[in-house]
Structure formats: C-alpha cells, structure tokens
Amino acid sequence: MLEISSQCSDHKKKFELYCSCHSCPCCVQCITDKHQKCQDMKPLSDVLKQAKPSASVHLLEKDLNDVRQTFEEITSYLNRRLKTNNIQKLKAADQIRSMRKLIDIYFNKLEKDILDDLESKQLKLKSKINPILQQLTQRANEISQLQSEFSKMTKYATELQMYAGLREIKKITSQAAQDIEDLKTKAN
C-alpha cells in the first residue's frame, strides 16, 4: 500500500480541510499560508466519506487496470519481437554459414581446376622439351667426340687426311650452328 501521511509536510499538523481548487488536503495553517483566496474549502471528513463509494474510485481502478494491461501487452510484444529477432539472427547466421560452404566448395573446385590445368600444361611442355633436350645432349656429345678427333687429327694426320677431315668437321659444325639458329627461331 502507498505510504500517505495524514499530516501536512510543511506545518506538521493534521489535515482537517480539503481545497477543491487545488485538489489537496490542508491543515489549518495552510489556509492562511497558501489557500487564502480559495473559496471552496470543505471539511476533509466529508470528502473522505464520499471518496470510496464515488465513481472516481471505480474510474481510477479501471485506469490502473488499463495501464497495467497496456504495460503487459507492450512487454509481451517486446518479448515476442526479441524472440523473433533471435530466430531471424539464427537463420541469417545459418544462411551465411551455408553460403560460406558453397563459396569454399567453389574455390576448392576452382583451385583444383587451375592446378590440374597447370599440371597438364607442364606435362605438355615437358613432352615437347624432353626430346629436344635429348637431341641437344646427343649433338653436344657428337661435338665433344668431334673435338677429340680434331685434336688427334691435328697431331697425327697426314695433309690429305687433314684436308678431308677439316672439310667434314666444317660441314658438321655448320650444320650444328644452323640447328642452333633453328632452335632459337622456334623458341621465339
């Protein structure tokens, strides 16, 4: 129950009168201090007898019930909104995770496709270059062999052998130089 004093807070005297102009109880001292011009002063006991059975009590009770019910409805509405919002948040989080999985799957496939393509191109390049490397290695070995024979020829060959050998070596060397130029042209 509300704590309501039966004494005037200003004068510490018992309420005895009721001012209809200000709608408040007054003590005898209040009349001279604050309510000198107020015309409609009634004995507080008469006003109190009418208070409980009056329509204003029923109206106030209805107003209190209406206000309480409104607060309950607002509280219920806000609780429902919070619950709905939480459900929406959870759905959004699930959608984000699902989208993330799809993106991960897409990027994993893209990575695999790119790596497979890279591997395929590297194998094609290898299959083209390996035979050329073998030919170059073979030609380098032939030139090394030719150098060895040229060295022996300059030391031990007769003039005729030297003449025929130099022509043959020059022919092989010219062909090797031409092969190198052809490789450079193909590479560009």
Backbone as JSON Lines, residues from 0, in Angstrom:
{"i":0,"aa":"M","n":[0.84,-1.19,0.0],"ca":[0.0,0.0,0.0],"c":[0.88,1.24,0.0]}
{"i":1,"aa":"L","n":[0.43,2.3,-0.72],"ca":[1.19,3.55,-0.77],"c":[1.3,4.17,0.61]}
{"i":2,"aa":"E","n":[2.45,4.74,0.87],"ca":[2.65,5.41,2.17],"c":[2.18,6.85,2.04]}
{"i":3,"aa":"I","n":[1.04,7.17,2.67],"ca":[0.46,8.51,2.6],"c":[0.37,9.06,4.02]}
{"i":4,"aa":"S","n":[0.9,10.24,4.2],"ca":[0.92,10.85,5.54],"c":[-0.42,11.55,5.81]}
{"i":5,"aa":"S","n":[-0.83,11.56,7.05],"ca":[-2.05,12.27,7.45],"c":[-1.72,13.64,8.03]}
{"i":6,"aa":"Q","n":[-0.45,14.02,7.92],"ca":[0.0,15.32,8.42],"c":[0.54,16.17,7.28]}
{"i":7,"aa":"C","n":[0.42,17.46,7.42],"ca":[0.95,18.41,6.46],"c":[2.47,18.39,6.55]}
{"i":8,"aa":"S","n":[3.14,18.25,5.42],"ca":[4.61,18.19,5.42],"c":[5.23,19.55,5.72]}
{"i":9,"aa":"D","n":[4.48,20.63,5.45],"ca":[5.02,21.98,5.7],"c":[4.88,22.39,7.16]}
{"i":10,"aa":"H","n":[3.72,22.06,7.77],"ca":[3.45,22.58,9.13],"c":[3.41,21.5,10.2]}
{"i":11,"aa":"K","n":[3.49,20.25,9.81],"ca":[3.48,19.11,10.74],"c":[2.2,19.07,11.58]}
{"i":12,"aa":"K","n":[1.1,19.49,10.97],"ca":[-0.2,19.47,11.64],"c":[-1.12,18.54,10.88]}
{"i":13,"aa":"K","n":[-2.16,18.05,11.55],"ca":[-3.1,17.1,10.97],"c":[-3.94,17.79,9.89]}
{"i":14,"aa":"F","n":[-4.17,17.04,8.75],"ca":[-5.05,17.56,7.71],"c":[-6.48,17.6,8.26]}
{"i":15,"aa":"E","n":[-7.14,18.74,8.04],"ca":[-8.53,18.86,8.51],"c":[-9.46,19.34,7.41]}
{"i":16,"aa":"L","n":[-8.93,20.0,6.41],"ca":[-9.75,20.58,5.35],"c":[-9.3,20.05,3.98]}
{"i":17,"aa":"Y","n":[-10.16,20.29,2.98],"ca":[-9.85,19.88,1.61],"c":[-10.11,21.07,0.7]}
{"i":18,"aa":"C","n":[-9.11,21.44,-0.11],"ca":[-9.24,22.55,-1.05],"c":[-9.63,21.97,-2.4]}
{"i":19,"aa":"S","n":[-10.86,22.3,-2.85],"ca":[-11.34,21.79,-4.14],"c":[-10.62,22.46,-5.31]}
{"i":20,"aa":"C","n":[-10.18,23.7,-5.11],"ca":[-9.47,24.41,-6.18],"c":[-8.15,23.71,-6.53]}
{"i":21,"aa":"H","n":[-7.41,23.29,-5.53],"ca":[-6.1,22.66,-5.74],"c":[-6.14,21.12,-5.63]}
{"i":22,"aa":"S","n":[-7.31,20.59,-5.29],"ca":[-7.49,19.14,-5.12],"c":[-6.47,18.56,-4.16]}
{"i":23,"aa":"C","n":[-6.38,19.16,-2.97],"ca":[-5.43,18.64,-1.99],"c":[-5.94,18.88,-0.56]}
{"i":24,"aa":"P","n":[-5.5,18.01,0.38],"ca":[-5.86,18.22,1.79],"c":[-5.01,19.34,2.39]}
{"i":25,"aa":"C","n":[-5.54,20.01,3.43],"ca":[-4.82,21.13,4.05],"c":[-4.97,21.06,5.56]}
{"i":26,"aa":"C","n":[-3.99,21.63,6.23],"ca":[-4.11,21.81,7.67],"c":[-4.64,23.24,7.91]}
{"i":27,"aa":"V","n":[-4.93,23.59,9.14],"ca":[-5.47,24.91,9.47],"c":[-4.48,26.0,9.1]}
{"i":28,"aa":"Q","n":[-3.21,25.73,9.27],"ca":[-2.16,26.71,8.97],"c":[-2.05,26.95,7.46]}
{"i":29,"aa":"C","n":[-2.29,25.92,6.64],"ca":[-2.21,26.05,5.18],"c":[-3.19,27.08,4.65]}
{"i":30,"aa":"I","n":[-4.36,27.2,5.28],"ca":[-5.39,28.13,4.82],"c":[-4.84,29.55,4.82]}
{"i":31,"aa":"T","n":[-4.14,29.91,5.87],"ca":[-3.61,31.27,5.95],"c":[-2.36,31.44,5.09]}
{"i":32,"aa":"D","n":[-1.58,30.38,4.89],"ca":[-0.33,30.49,4.12],"c":[-0.54,30.4,2.6]}
{"i":33,"aa":"K","n":[-1.28,29.36,2.14],"ca":[-1.34,29.08,0.71],"c":[-2.74,29.17,0.1]}
{"i":34,"aa":"H","n":[-3.76,29.1,0.88],"ca":[-5.12,28.98,0.33],"c":[-6.02,30.15,0.75]}
{"i":35,"aa":"Q","n":[-5.49,31.33,0.89],"ca":[-6.28,32.49,1.34],"c":[-7.37,32.84,0.34]}
{"i":36,"aa":"K","n":[-7.09,32.7,-0.95],"ca":[-8.05,33.11,-1.97],"c":[-8.97,31.97,-2.4]}
{"i":37,"aa":"C","n":[-8.72,30.76,-1.91],"ca":[-9.53,29.6,-2.3],"c":[-10.9,29.7,-1.64]}
{"i":38,"aa":"Q","n":[-11.97,29.55,-2.46],"ca":[-13.34,29.71,-1.98],"c":[-13.95,28.39,-1.52]}
{"i":39,"aa":"D","n":[-13.59,27.32,-2.17],"ca":[-14.29,26.05,-1.93],"c":[-13.51,25.14,-1.0]}
{"i":40,"aa":"M","n":[-13.49,25.46,0.26],"ca":[-12.83,24.65,1.28],"c":[-13.9,23.82,1.98]}
{"i":41,"aa":"K","n":[-13.64,22.51,2.12],"ca":[-14.61,21.6,2.75],"c":[-13.92,20.86,3.87]}
{"i":42,"aa":"P","n":[-14.69,20.38,4.84],"ca":[-14.09,19.54,5.88],"c":[-13.59,18.24,5.22]}
{"i":43,"aa":"L","n":[-12.4,17.83,5.57],"ca":[-11.78,16.63,4.99],"c":[-12.62,15.39,5.27]}
{"i":44,"aa":"S","n":[-13.25,15.32,6.43],"ca":[-14.05,14.14,6.79],"c":[-15.22,13.96,5.83]}
{"i":45,"aa":"D","n":[-15.85,15.07,5.34],"ca":[-16.95,14.95,4.38],"c":[-16.46,14.42,3.03]}
{"i":46,"aa":"V","n":[-15.3,14.92,2.61],"ca":[-14.73,14.48,1.33],"c":[-14.35,13.01,1.4]}
{"i":47,"aa":"L","n":[-13.79,12.59,2.53],"ca":[-13.35,11.19,2.7],"c":[-14.54,10.23,2.69]}
{"i":48,"aa":"K","n":[-15.68,10.65,3.24],"ca":[-16.87,9.78,3.25],"c":[-17.35,9.49,1.82]}
{"i":49,"aa":"Q","n":[-17.16,10.46,0.95],"ca":[-17.62,10.31,-0.44],"c":[-16.58,9.61,-1.33]}
{"i":50,"aa":"A","n":[-15.34,9.56,-0.89],"ca":[-14.25,9.09,-1.76],"c":[-14.39,7.63,-2.16]}
{"i":51,"aa":"K","n":[-14.64,6.75,-1.19],"ca":[-14.65,5.32,-1.5],"c":[-15.81,4.94,-2.42]}
{"i":52,"aa":"P","n":[-17.02,5.35,-2.12],"ca":[-18.12,4.94,-2.99],"c":[-18.23,5.75,-4.29]}
{"i":53,"aa":"S","n":[-17.45,6.76,-4.49],"ca":[-17.61,7.62,-5.67],"c":[-17.19,6.9,-6.95]}
{"i":54,"aa":"A","n":[-17.68,7.45,-8.07],"ca":[-17.37,6.89,-9.4],"c":[-15.9,7.06,-9.73]}
{"i":55,"aa":"S","n":[-15.26,8.08,-9.17],"ca":[-13.85,8.32,-9.48],"c":[-12.96,7.17,-9.0]}
{"i":56,"aa":"V","n":[-13.38,6.51,-7.91],"ca":[-12.61,5.35,-7.43],"c":[-12.68,4.22,-8.45]}
{"i":57,"aa":"H","n":[-13.88,4.01,-8.96],"ca":[-14.05,2.94,-9.97],"c":[-13.3,3.3,-11.26]}
{"i":58,"aa":"L","n":[-13.37,4.57,-11.64],"ca":[-12.65,5.01,-12.84],"c":[-11.14,4.86,-12.66]}
{"i":59,"aa":"L","n":[-10.67,5.24,-11.49],"ca":[-9.24,5.12,-11.21],"c":[-8.8,3.66,-11.22]}
{"i":60,"aa":"E","n":[-9.67,2.81,-10.63],"ca":[-9.36,1.38,-10.63],"c":[-9.29,0.84,-12.07]}
{"i":61,"aa":"K","n":[-10.26,1.28,-12.91],"ca":[-10.26,0.88,-14.32],"c":[-9.01,1.41,-15.02]}
{"i":62,"aa":"D","n":[-8.67,2.68,-14.76],"ca":[-7.48,3.27,-15.37],"c":[-6.22,2.5,-14.99]}
{"i":63,"aa":"L","n":[-6.13,2.14,-13.71],"ca":[-4.96,1.36,-13.25],"c":[-4.89,0.02,-13.96]}
{"i":64,"aa":"N","n":[-6.05,-0.64,-14.07],"ca":[-6.08,-1.93,-14.77],"c":[-5.69,-1.77,-16.24]}
{"i":65,"aa":"D","n":[-6.22,-0.7,-16.87],"ca":[-5.9,-0.45,-18.28],"c":[-4.4,-0.2,-18.47]}
{"i":66,"aa":"V","n":[-3.83,0.62,-17.6],"ca":[-2.4,0.92,-17.7],"c":[-1.57,-0.34,-17.48]}
{"i":67,"aa":"R","n":[-1.93,-1.12,-16.44],"ca":[-1.2,-2.37,-16.18],"c":[-1.3,-3.31,-17.37]}
{"i":68,"aa":"Q","n":[-2.52,-3.44,-17.92],"ca":[-2.72,-4.32,-19.07],"c":[-1.91,-3.83,-20.28]}
{"i":69,"aa":"T","n":[-1.88,-2.52,-20.48],"ca":[-1.1,-1.96,-21.58],"c":[0.39,-2.28,-21.41]}
{"i":70,"aa":"F","n":[0.89,-2.12,-20.18],"ca":[2.3,-2.46,-19.92],"c":[2.56,-3.94,-20.19]}
{"i":71,"aa":"E","n":[1.62,-4.8,-19.77],"ca":[1.78,-6.24,-20.0],"c":[1.78,-6.55,-21.5]}
{"i":72,"aa":"E","n":[0.88,-5.88,-22.25],"ca":[0.83,-6.1,-23.7],"c":[2.12,-5.63,-24.37]}
{"i":73,"aa":"I","n":[2.61,-4.46,-23.95],"ca":[3.86,-3.95,-24.52],"c":[5.02,-4.89,-24.19]}
{"i":74,"aa":"T","n":[5.06,-5.35,-22.93],"ca":[6.12,-6.28,-22.51],"c":[6.04,-7.57,-23.33]}
{"i":75,"aa":"S","n":[4.82,-8.08,-23.49],"ca":[4.63,-9.31,-24.26],"c":[5.05,-9.1,-25.72]}
{"i":76,"aa":"Y","n":[4.66,-7.96,-26.29],"ca":[5.02,-7.64,-27.67],"c":[6.54,-7.56,-27.83]}
{"i":77,"aa":"L","n":[7.19,-6.84,-26.91],"ca":[8.65,-6.69,-27.0],"c":[9.36,-8.04,-26.82]}
{"i":78,"aa":"N","n":[8.84,-8.88,-25.93],"ca":[9.42,-10.23,-25.76],"c":[9.27,-11.04,-27.05]}
{"i":79,"aa":"R","n":[8.09,-10.93,-27.68],"ca":[7.89,-11.64,-28.96],"c":[8.85,-11.1,-30.02]}
{"i":80,"aa":"R","n":[9.03,-9.79,-30.07],"ca":[9.95,-9.18,-31.04],"c":[11.38,-9.68,-30.81]}
{"i":81,"aa":"L","n":[11.78,-9.74,-29.53],"ca":[13.12,-10.24,-29.22],"c":[13.28,-11.69,-29.68]}
{"i":82,"aa":"K","n":[12.24,-12.49,-29.42],"ca":[12.29,-13.9,-29.82],"c":[12.36,-14.02,-31.34]}
{"i":83,"aa":"T","n":[11.51,-13.24,-32.03],"ca":[11.51,-13.24,-33.5],"c":[12.86,-12.78,-34.03]}
{"i":84,"aa":"N","n":[13.39,-11.73,-33.43],"ca":[14.7,-11.21,-33.85],"c":[15.79,-12.26,-33.66]}
{"i":85,"aa":"N","n":[15.74,-12.98,-32.55],"ca":[16.74,-14.02,-32.29],"c":[16.63,-15.14,-33.34]}
{"i":86,"aa":"I","n":[15.39,-15.52,-33.67],"ca":[15.19,-16.55,-34.7],"c":[15.73,-16.07,-36.04]}
{"i":87,"aa":"Q","n":[15.45,-14.8,-36.38],"ca":[15.96,-14.24,-37.64],"c":[17.48,-14.2,-37.65]}
{"i":88,"aa":"K","n":[18.07,-13.86,-36.49],"ca":[19.54,-13.83,-36.4],"c":[20.12,-15.22,-36.63]}
{"i":89,"aa":"L","n":[19.49,-16.23,-36.01],"ca":[19.98,-17.61,-36.18],"c":[19.85,-18.06,-37.64]}
{"i":90,"aa":"K","n":[18.71,-17.71,-38.28],"ca":[18.52,-18.07,-39.69],"c":[19.58,-17.39,-40.56]}
{"i":91,"aa":"A","n":[19.82,-16.11,-40.29],"ca":[20.82,-15.37,-41.07],"c":[22.2,-15.98,-40.89]}
{"i":92,"aa":"A","n":[22.54,-16.36,-39.65],"ca":[23.84,-16.98,-39.38],"c":[23.95,-18.31,-40.14]}
{"i":93,"aa":"D","n":[22.85,-19.1,-40.15],"ca":[22.86,-20.37,-40.9],"c":[23.03,-20.12,-42.4]}
{"i":94,"aa":"Q","n":[22.35,-19.1,-42.92],"ca":[22.48,-18.77,-44.34],"c":[23.9,-18.35,-44.67]}
{"i":95,"aa":"I","n":[24.5,-17.57,-43.78],"ca":[25.89,-17.13,-44.0],"c":[26.82,-18.33,-44.01]}
{"i":96,"aa":"R","n":[26.64,-19.25,-43.04],"ca":[27.48,-20.45,-43.0],"c":[27.29,-21.3,-44.26]}
{"i":97,"aa":"S","n":[26.03,-21.43,-44.69],"ca":[25.73,-22.2,-45.89],"c":[26.39,-21.57,-47.12]}
{"i":98,"aa":"M","n":[26.28,-20.25,-47.21],"ca":[26.91,-19.53,-48.33],"c":[28.42,-19.7,-48.28]}
{"i":99,"aa":"R","n":[28.97,-19.66,-47.07],"ca":[30.42,-19.84,-46.89],"c":[30.85,-21.22,-47.39]}
{"i":100,"aa":"K","n":[30.04,-22.25,-47.07],"ca":[30.37,-23.6,-47.54],"c":[30.36,-23.65,-49.07]}
{"i":101,"aa":"L","n":[29.33,-23.03,-49.68],"ca":[29.25,-23.02,-51.14],"c":[30.45,-22.29,-51.76]}
{"i":102,"aa":"I","n":[30.83,-21.18,-51.14],"ca":[31.99,-20.42,-51.63],"c":[33.25,-21.27,-51.49]}
{"i":103,"aa":"D","n":[33.4,-21.94,-50.32],"ca":[34.57,-22.81,-50.12],"c":[34.61,-23.92,-51.17]}
{"i":104,"aa":"I","n":[33.45,-24.54,-51.42],"ca":[33.38,-25.61,-52.42],"c":[33.77,-25.06,-53.8]}
{"i":105,"aa":"Y","n":[33.23,-23.89,-54.14],"ca":[33.54,-23.27,-55.43],"c":[35.04,-23.0,-55.56]}
{"i":106,"aa":"F","n":[35.63,-22.37,-54.51],"ca":[37.05,-22.04,-54.58],"c":[37.94,-23.3,-54.56]}
{"i":107,"aa":"N","n":[37.52,-24.34,-53.84],"ca":[38.28,-25.59,-53.86],"c":[38.27,-26.2,-55.27]}
{"i":108,"aa":"K","n":[37.09,-26.17,-55.92],"ca":[36.99,-26.7,-57.28],"c":[37.83,-25.84,-58.24]}
{"i":109,"aa":"L","n":[37.72,-24.52,-58.08],"ca":[38.49,-23.61,-58.93],"c":[39.99,-23.86,-58.77]}
{"i":110,"aa":"E","n":[40.42,-24.02,-57.51],"ca":[41.84,-24.3,-57.24],"c":[42.26,-25.61,-57.9]}
{"i":111,"aa":"K","n":[41.43,-26.66,-57.75],"ca":[41.75,-27.96,-58.35],"c":[41.83,-27.85,-59.87]}
{"i":112,"aa":"D","n":[40.85,-27.15,-60.47],"ca":[40.84,-26.99,-61.93],"c":[42.1,-26.26,-62.41]}
{"i":113,"aa":"I","n":[42.47,-25.2,-61.71],"ca":[43.66,-24.43,-62.1],"c":[44.92,-25.28,-61.95]}
{"i":114,"aa":"L","n":[45.02,-26.0,-60.82],"ca":[46.2,-26.85,-60.59],"c":[46.27,-27.98,-61.62]}
{"i":115,"aa":"D","n":[45.1,-28.57,-61.94],"ca":[45.07,-29.63,-62.96],"c":[45.5,-29.08,-64.32]}
{"i":116,"aa":"D","n":[45.0,-27.89,-64.66],"ca":[45.36,-27.26,-65.93],"c":[46.86,-26.95,-65.97]}
{"i":117,"aa":"L","n":[47.37,-26.46,-64.85],"ca":[48.81,-26.16,-64.74],"c":[49.63,-27.43,-64.92]}
{"i":118,"aa":"E","n":[49.2,-28.51,-64.26],"ca":[49.9,-29.8,-64.37],"c":[49.87,-30.3,-65.82]}
{"i":119,"aa":"S","n":[48.7,-30.18,-66.46],"ca":[48.55,-30.63,-67.85],"c":[49.48,-29.85,-68.79]}
{"i":120,"aa":"K","n":[49.51,-28.52,-68.6],"ca":[50.37,-27.69,-69.45],"c":[51.85,-27.99,-69.2]}
{"i":121,"aa":"Q","n":[52.18,-28.25,-67.94],"ca":[53.57,-28.56,-67.62],"c":[53.98,-29.89,-68.25]}
{"i":122,"aa":"L","n":[53.07,-30.87,-68.24],"ca":[53.35,-32.17,-68.88],"c":[53.51,-32.02,-70.4]}
{"i":123,"aa":"K","n":[52.66,-31.18,-71.02],"ca":[52.79,-30.93,-72.47],"c":[54.14,-30.3,-72.78]}
{"i":124,"aa":"L","n":[54.49,-29.3,-71.97],"ca":[55.77,-28.62,-72.18],"c":[56.93,-29.6,-72.02]}
{"i":125,"aa":"K","n":[56.84,-30.43,-71.0],"ca":[57.88,-31.44,-70.75],"c":[57.99,-32.39,-71.93]}
{"i":126,"aa":"S","n":[56.82,-32.81,-72.46],"ca":[56.85,-33.76,-73.58],"c":[57.44,-33.13,-74.84]}
{"i":127,"aa":"K","n":[57.33,-31.8,-74.97],"ca":[57.95,-31.13,-76.12],"c":[59.44,-30.9,-75.89]}
{"i":128,"aa":"I","n":[59.8,-30.53,-74.66],"ca":[61.19,-30.15,-74.38],"c":[62.1,-31.37,-74.21]}
{"i":129,"aa":"N","n":[61.62,-32.46,-73.62],"ca":[62.48,-33.63,-73.37],"c":[63.12,-34.18,-74.65]}
{"i":130,"aa":"P","n":[62.38,-34.36,-75.75],"ca":[63.05,-34.84,-76.97],"c":[64.11,-33.86,-77.48]}
{"i":131,"aa":"I","n":[63.82,-32.55,-77.36],"ca":[64.8,-31.55,-77.79],"c":[66.05,-31.65,-76.91]}
{"i":132,"aa":"L","n":[65.83,-31.81,-75.6],"ca":[66.97,-31.96,-74.68],"c":[67.81,-33.19,-75.04]}
{"i":133,"aa":"Q","n":[67.12,-34.28,-75.38],"ca":[67.85,-35.49,-75.76],"c":[68.67,-35.25,-77.03]}
{"i":134,"aa":"Q","n":[68.06,-34.57,-77.99],"ca":[68.78,-34.26,-79.24],"c":[69.99,-33.37,-78.96]}
{"i":135,"aa":"L","n":[69.76,-32.34,-78.11],"ca":[70.86,-31.42,-77.79],"c":[71.99,-32.15,-77.06]}
{"i":136,"aa":"T","n":[71.62,-33.02,-76.14],"ca":[72.63,-33.79,-75.42],"c":[73.41,-34.67,-76.39]}
{"i":137,"aa":"Q","n":[72.67,-35.31,-77.29],"ca":[73.32,-36.17,-78.29],"c":[74.24,-35.35,-79.18]}
{"i":138,"aa":"R","n":[73.77,-34.16,-79.64],"ca":[74.6,-33.31,-80.5],"c":[75.82,-32.79,-79.75]}
{"i":139,"aa":"A","n":[75.63,-32.44,-78.45],"ca":[76.77,-31.97,-77.65],"c":[77.8,-33.08,-77.51]}
{"i":140,"aa":"N","n":[77.34,-34.32,-77.33],"ca":[78.27,-35.46,-77.25],"c":[78.99,-35.66,-78.58]}
{"i":141,"aa":"E","n":[78.26,-35.5,-79.68],"ca":[78.88,-35.64,-81.01],"c":[79.96,-34.57,-81.21]}
{"i":142,"aa":"I","n":[79.65,-33.33,-80.78],"ca":[80.63,-32.23,-80.92],"c":[81.85,-32.52,-80.04]}
{"i":143,"aa":"S","n":[81.61,-33.02,-78.82],"ca":[82.75,-33.38,-77.95],"c":[83.61,-34.45,-78.62]}
{"i":144,"aa":"Q","n":[82.95,-35.44,-79.21],"ca":[83.66,-36.51,-79.93],"c":[84.45,-35.92,-81.1]}
{"i":145,"aa":"L","n":[83.81,-34.96,-81.79],"ca":[84.45,-34.31,-82.93],"c":[85.67,-33.51,-82.49]}
{"i":146,"aa":"Q","n":[85.56,-32.84,-81.33],"ca":[86.7,-32.08,-80.8],"c":[87.87,-33.02,-80.51]}
{"i":147,"aa":"S","n":[87.54,-34.15,-79.93],"ca":[88.59,-35.13,-79.61],"c":[89.27,-35.62,-80.89]}
{"i":148,"aa":"E","n":[88.47,-35.93,-81.91],"ca":[89.04,-36.39,-83.18],"c":[89.85,-35.27,-83.86]}
{"i":149,"aa":"F","n":[89.33,-34.01,-83.75],"ca":[90.06,-32.88,-84.33],"c":[91.42,-32.72,-83.67]}
{"i":150,"aa":"S","n":[91.44,-32.89,-82.35],"ca":[92.7,-32.77,-81.6],"c":[93.69,-33.85,-82.07]}
{"i":151,"aa":"K","n":[93.21,-35.08,-82.24],"ca":[94.08,-36.17,-82.7],"c":[94.54,-35.92,-84.13]}
{"i":152,"aa":"M","n":[93.61,-35.41,-84.95],"ca":[93.92,-35.19,-86.36],"c":[95.02,-34.15,-86.52]}
{"i":153,"aa":"T","n":[94.95,-33.08,-85.69],"ca":[95.99,-32.05,-85.81],"c":[97.35,-32.57,-85.39]}
{"i":154,"aa":"K","n":[97.38,-33.61,-84.58],"ca":[98.66,-34.15,-84.12],"c":[99.18,-35.24,-85.06]}
{"i":155,"aa":"Y","n":[98.29,-36.12,-85.55],"ca":[98.78,-37.33,-86.22],"c":[98.39,-37.46,-87.7]}
{"i":156,"aa":"A","n":[97.51,-36.67,-88.24],"ca":[97.0,-36.91,-89.6],"c":[97.96,-36.38,-90.67]}
{"i":157,"aa":"T","n":[97.85,-37.0,-91.83],"ca":[98.62,-36.53,-92.99],"c":[97.91,-35.31,-93.55]}
{"i":158,"aa":"E","n":[98.52,-34.66,-94.54],"ca":[97.92,-33.45,-95.1],"c":[96.6,-33.77,-95.8]}
{"i":159,"aa":"L","n":[96.54,-34.89,-96.5],"ca":[95.31,-35.28,-97.17],"c":[94.22,-35.61,-96.16]}
{"i":160,"aa":"Q","n":[94.6,-36.35,-95.14],"ca":[93.63,-36.68,-94.08],"c":[93.16,-35.39,-93.4]}
{"i":161,"aa":"M","n":[94.09,-34.47,-93.21],"ca":[93.78,-33.2,-92.55],"c":[92.82,-32.41,-93.42]}
{"i":162,"aa":"Y","n":[93.07,-32.36,-94.7],"ca":[92.22,-31.6,-95.62],"c":[90.8,-32.18,-95.63]}
{"i":163,"aa":"A","n":[90.68,-33.49,-95.78],"ca":[89.37,-34.16,-95.82],"c":[88.67,-34.04,-94.47]}
{"i":164,"aa":"G","n":[89.42,-34.19,-93.39],"ca":[88.86,-34.11,-92.04],"c":[88.33,-32.72,-91.72]}
{"i":165,"aa":"L","n":[89.12,-31.68,-92.13],"ca":[88.67,-30.3,-91.87],"c":[87.38,-29.99,-92.62]}
{"i":166,"aa":"R","n":[87.3,-30.47,-93.86],"ca":[86.06,-30.24,-94.64],"c":[84.87,-30.9,-93.96]}
{"i":167,"aa":"E","n":[85.08,-32.13,-93.48],"ca":[83.99,-32.87,-92.82],"c":[83.6,-32.17,-91.51]}
{"i":168,"aa":"I","n":[84.6,-31.75,-90.72],"ca":[84.33,-31.07,-89.43],"c":[83.61,-29.75,-89.69]}
{"i":169,"aa":"K","n":[84.05,-29.01,-90.72],"ca":[83.43,-27.72,-91.04],"c":[81.97,-27.94,-91.43]}
{"i":170,"aa":"K","n":[81.7,-28.97,-92.2],"ca":[80.33,-29.3,-92.62],"c":[79.45,-29.63,-91.41]}
{"i":171,"aa":"I","n":[79.99,-30.44,-90.49],"ca":[79.24,-30.82,-89.28],"c":[79.02,-29.61,-88.38]}
{"i":172,"aa":"T","n":[80.06,-28.75,-88.25],"ca":[79.97,-27.55,-87.4],"c":[78.94,-26.57,-87.97]}
{"i":173,"aa":"S","n":[78.95,-26.4,-89.31],"ca":[77.97,-25.5,-89.95],"c":[76.55,-26.01,-89.72]}
{"i":174,"aa":"Q","n":[76.38,-27.32,-89.84],"ca":[75.05,-27.91,-89.62],"c":[74.61,-27.71,-88.16]}
{"i":175,"aa":"A","n":[75.54,-27.87,-87.21],"ca":[75.23,-27.68,-85.78],"c":[74.84,-26.23,-85.51]}
{"i":176,"aa":"A","n":[75.58,-25.28,-86.12],"ca":[75.26,-23.85,-85.95],"c":[73.88,-23.55,-86.53]}
{"i":177,"aa":"Q","n":[73.56,-24.15,-87.68],"ca":[72.24,-23.96,-88.29],"c":[71.14,-24.53,-87.4]}
{"i":178,"aa":"D","n":[71.39,-25.69,-86.81],"ca":[70.41,-26.3,-85.89],"c":[70.16,-25.4,-84.68]}
{"i":179,"aa":"I","n":[71.21,-24.77,-84.17],"ca":[71.07,-23.86,-83.01],"c":[70.22,-22.66,-83.41]}
{"i":180,"aa":"E","n":[70.45,-22.09,-84.6],"ca":[69.65,-20.95,-85.07],"c":[68.18,-21.34,-85.24]}
{"i":181,"aa":"D","n":[67.96,-22.56,-85.77],"ca":[66.58,-23.04,-85.93],"c":[65.87,-23.15,-84.58]}
{"i":182,"aa":"L","n":[66.59,-23.66,-83.57],"ca":[66.02,-23.78,-82.22],"c":[65.66,-22.41,-81.64]}
{"i":183,"aa":"K","n":[66.55,-21.43,-81.86],"ca":[66.29,-20.06,-81.36],"c":[65.05,-19.48,-82.02]}
{"i":184,"aa":"T","n":[64.9,-19.72,-83.32],"ca":[63.75,-19.2,-84.06],"c":[62.46,-19.84,-83.55]}
{"i":185,"aa":"K","n":[62.48,-21.15,-83.33],"ca":[61.29,-21.85,-82.82],"c":[60.93,-21.41,-81.41]}
{"i":186,"aa":"A","n":[61.94,-21.11,-80.61],"ca":[61.69,-20.7,-79.22],"c":[61.0,-19.34,-79.15]}
{"i":187,"aa":"N","n":[61.3,-18.47,-80.11],"ca":[60.7,-17.13,-80.11],"c":[59.34,-17.19,-80.75]}
